[in-house]
Amino acid sequence: MEYIQSVLLVVGVIVLVVGYRKNQRNLLLSAAVVLFLAGTVGNFTQGFLDGFNAAGSSSAVSAK
């Protein structure tokens, strides 16, 4: 997961610099989204896996 966060961080910074130099708001917006994902993808993935594993090991599942 650390590799994905690092790659997203580098891509976000590159897109941010390019968008700032070319004065393109769409690139700046996409850079903001990529940088946001770089900071949250680890926590999201860990929470998803924890929930998935808890649902799979739950003994309260009823078969109707």
Secondary structure, 3 states (H helix, E strand, C coil): CHHHHHHHHHHHHHHHHHHHHHCCHHHHHHHHHHHHHHHHHHHHHHHHHHHHHHHHCCCCCCCC
